[in-house]
Amino acid sequence: MEGDTRVIRQQTPQEEEDFEDIAHKKWTPDRLVRDRIAKEEAEANNPKIPYEKKIPYPGSAVLMDYNKAVKMAELERVGYVGGKSLGPKDIQKIKVQAYKNIDWEKYKKATNFEILEEGERIDDNLTKKNPGLTIVIRKKVMKYKGYPHKYVVMEDTASAIKRAKA
């Protein structure tokens, strides 16, 4: 090829050893959990859901429960901390079982959340873009019961602009 400036060379043994083929990477239970959490969070953040019905998806709580289940299963299998070690296949089986036992619907229920704070906030950017209107966005700060993480749910901009114009 004329003008092609690519340099093609063989990989060193160290590079071959460190290489991770992303396209053909195996689906591990950890990766499945994270992918499912991402899917559930995207569903919960759908802009078509009205503000009053919006509930965040507590992905961090799911991950904490999953990791706790894996650790407890490992402890049950070994018997105590510092006992015989488990092989990779044993750990993989434990993780698969923990993944199958996750109750995904439990994390979607509004009754499992407590509202810490509800209020309104002036959106300076939207107010600047809509001269003559003061755009106020409603927000809720929520917490999934039994976990330390806080989630903020905010009204979508289109609804806030409609309310300001009314």
Secondary structure, DSSP 8 states (H G I E B T S, - for coil): -TT---------HHHHHH---STT----HHHHHHHHHHHHHHHHT-TTS-GGG-----HHHHHHHHHHHHHHHHHHHHSSTTSS---HHHHHHHHHHHHHT--GGGGG-GGGEEEEEEEEEE-HHHHHHSTT---EEEEEEEEETTS--EEEEE--HHHHHHHHH-
